[in-house]
Amino acid sequence: MPHDPVAATAINASVNAAIAAGFFVFFAGVFRFSWTYSMLHNPKFASFSAAEKADWCSRINSTIHAVVIVIGVLYAIIVIDWDKDYLPTSSIQPACTAFSIAIGYFLCDLIVVLAWPVQMQYVFVIHHIVAVIPYIINNFVSACTGCQFGLLLFLLVEIATLPLNARGFMESMGRANSPQHTRSIYATYVTWAVTRTLLPVYLLYVFWSFSYPADKDDDVCFYPNLICAHIIAAFCVGVFCFVHTPEIVARWKSAVEATPVVDPAIATEPSVHPTKQYKANVVNDNYTAHGEGEV
């Protein structure tokens, strides 16, 4: 039977909808299970406010989502055949599956954000809506089979979720002064710089340099992708520049200011001769490396 490249790259909307719905139910179940389990096994959880409990359970969900999505993205990039313009020439179902998982997660977490308001709630609501729109369009519109590679790469921003959530868990448990918390801050900064700053900026460059005008994909797919990519990139770069970077700079300044300064004028002389600090025990304690004998 001859190979039909059009059929091979077709979108199966019913399968994608089933996967998205399944993972929506999965993440809703994990959220509820996390709440119940934490109430029984985490003594500190009971003292959290309702919003803090929801945030805790939401972090568990987002951690699972990040791990699954990163693995799914790498798998899809490897198994799908791409031409020289990174357009798919084989089945795009692995990419659609990853998109469906992301859709199920974002819709579930959007409900959590709406049900348990947090600080700057509207920012997270806008973020979730803007983030999910391209994946819904490219997962259910039959003409949208040309942006899968870029959309897959955009999902790699989830790598930064892992150290960010580790930090959040430790802060909730009162371990904000631990060495592990400090490491999570720097790990978040580095991963955010790479996956949520450099990567989105690079993908915008690719959009404008190689994909614009939309001659390789339908306008109904390309322009929502382009607009949403700019909004998400602006959000990620803004958080890096105005939240994470000032925090790192402030920590460095605090560390420098906390370092004691020794005044050479009042420094005390060593009580032990320098040449005796590294010698083994000997019978004559007045022996020096210069062979001076008794003083």
N, C-alpha and C positions, 0 to 999 in steps of 0.2 A: 504494500500500500504506500503510495507516495506521501512524503512528509508535507504537511500543510502548516507553514509557519504562522499563518493567521490564527488557525484553530489552536495551535500550540500555545500561543500567547494570550488566548482568550480569558476573560474574567468570568469566573463561575460565581455569580452573585449569591445564589442560594447557599452554596457551601460556605462562602465567606460570612454570610449572615448567621449561619448556624454556629460557626466557630466563635464569632464575636459574642453571640448570645450565651454560648456555653461558658466563655471566659468571664463574661459579666456576672453570671451566676456563681462561677468559681470564686471570683474575687469578693463578691458579696458574702459568700459562705466563709471564706478565710477571715474577712473582717469580723463577722459575728463570732466565729470560733476563737479568734485572737482575744476578743473582748472577754468571753466567758473563761477561757483558759487563764488569762492574766489575772482576772478577779480571784481565781482559785489558787494560783501558784506564785503570784507576784504581790507580796505584802504592800509594796509602795503604790501599786496601781489603784487600790481602793481610795487612796487620798487624792488622786488626780481629779480635776474638774471634768465635766462631761466632754468639753472640747479637747482637753489633754488626753483623755482616754481615746477619743476618736483619732487624734493625731498619732498616738502610739500604734493603734491598730492599722491606720493608714500607712504608716512607715513599714510595717510588716508586709502589707500588700505591695507597696512600691519597691521593696527590696526583692520580693519574689518576681515581680514584673521585670525589674531591671536585669536580673540574672537570666530569666527565660528569653527576654527580648534580645539581649546581646548575643546569646547562643543562637537564637533563631536567625538573626541578621547575618551573622557570619556563615551559618549553614546555607542560607538563601544565596548569598553572594557567591559561595563556592559552587553550588550545584546548578545554578542557572547559567546557561550559555549566553554570553554577551558579545555583541559585535564591536567593531572598532569605536563606535559612538556610544557604547555602553547601553545599547537598546537590547532587550531580551530577544533571543531567538529560540528559546525553549520554554517549557511550561513555567509560568510565573506564580504557580500556586504556593511554592515555599515563601515567596515574598508576600503574597496575599494572606497567608496564614499568620505571618508575623504582624502584618497590618491589622488583622482581625483581633489578635491578642491585645494589641495596643488600644484598639477601639473599645474593646470590652473593659479594659482597665481604666481608661480615661473617663468613660461614661460612669463607671461605678464610683471612681474617686470624685468626680464632679458632684454626684449626689451627696457624698460625705461632706464635701466642702460647703455645700448649700445647707445641709441638715445641721452641721455643727460649725457655726461661723468661727473663723480664726482672724487674727490680726491681718489687715490688708486682704480681706476675703475676696473683694472684687478683682484684685490682681490675679489670684489663683483661678477664679472663675473664667476670666478672659483668657488666661494662659491655656487652660484645659480645652476651652472651646476652639481657640485658634489652632492649637496643636492637633486636635482630632479631625478638623475639617478636611485637610488634604488626604488623610488616610481613608476617610469615608468616601470621598469623591473617587479616589483612585482604586478603591476596592469594589465599587458598585456601578461605576459608569463604564460601559463596554468600550468606549473610545479611549480610555485612559490606560494605555499600556506602554508609555514611553518614559515615565519618570520613576520607575521602580528603583533603579540603582541609587539615585539621589535621595529618595525617601528612605531607603534602607540605611544609608549612611547617616541621615539625620537622627535615626533612632539610637545611634551610638552615643548620643548625649546622655543616655541612661547610665553609662559607666560611672559618671560622677555621683549618681544617686547612692551608690554603695558606701563610700566614706562619709557622705553627708548624713545618711541615716544612722551610721555608726555613731557619729557625733551626737545626733539627736537623742538616740537611746541613752547614751552616757549622761547627757545633760538631764534627762528625765529621771535618771536613777541617782542624781546627786554626785556624779563623778566628774564634774567639770574641771576639777583641779588635778586630775590624774594624768600621768604621762601618756596613756593611751588616748585620752581626749586631745591632748596637744598634737599627737601624731595624726589623728583623724582630721584636725583642722588643716594641717599642711597637706595631707593627702587629698582633701577636698579641693584645696587651692590649686594643686598641680593638675588633678584630673579635670577640674572645671576649666582651667586655662587651656587645656588641650582639646577636650571633647565638647565644651560648651562655649568656647570663645574662638579658638583657631579653626576648629572644624566647621562651625556655622559660617564664619567669614569666608572660608575657602569655598564652601558650597555656594554661597552667594556669588562669589567670583566666577565659579563654573557656570552658574545660571546665566550671568550677563555675558560671559565670554564665548560660551559654546552652545547654550540652549536657546538664547534669545536671538531673533524672534522665534515664536513657537511653530517651527516648521517640522518638528519631529513628534509633536504631540498635539492633541486637540486643545483649542483655547479654553474649553470648559474645565480642563484639567490643569493646564500650564499656569494660567494667571492666578487662580486661587493658591496654587503651590508657591508661586513667586511672592505673592502678597503675604501669605502666612509665614513663609520662610523669613522674610524681612522682620516681621513682628517678633517671632521667636528669637531670631538672632539678636535683635535689639535688646530683648529682655535678658538673654543670657550674658551678652557683653556688658550690659548695664549693671547686672548683679555682680559680675566679676570686678568691674572698675569701681563701683560705688558702695559695695558691701564687703566682698571678700578681701580686696586689696587694702582698703583702709584698716580692716581688722588686722591683717598681717603686719602692716606698717606699725600700728599701735602696739602690737605685741613685741615687735623688735625694739621699739623705743622704750617700752616698759622694762625689757630685759637689760638694755644698756643702762638705764637709770638705776636699776636695782643692783648693778655691779659695783661693789665697793671700790673706792679709789684710795690707793695707798700713797701717803705723802712720803717721799724719800727722805725728807728732812727729819722726820720723827720715827723712821723705821728703826727697829732695834737690831743690834748686832746678833748674829747667830751664837747660841750658847755652846755649840759644838764646832770645833775647827772643821772647815769644809773638807779637809782631806780625811777626816775621821768618819764622815757620814756614810761612806761606802765600803769601809774596811771590815774585815772579819774580826772576831774577838781575838785579842792577843794578850799575853801575860803582862807586858809592859804597856800600860794604858797611856803613857806619855809618848809613845812612838808615833812618829808622823811619817808621811810619805817621803819627806826630805831627808830622813835618817838623822834627825837632830838629837835623838836620845833623850835624856832627861832634861827638863826645863830648869 
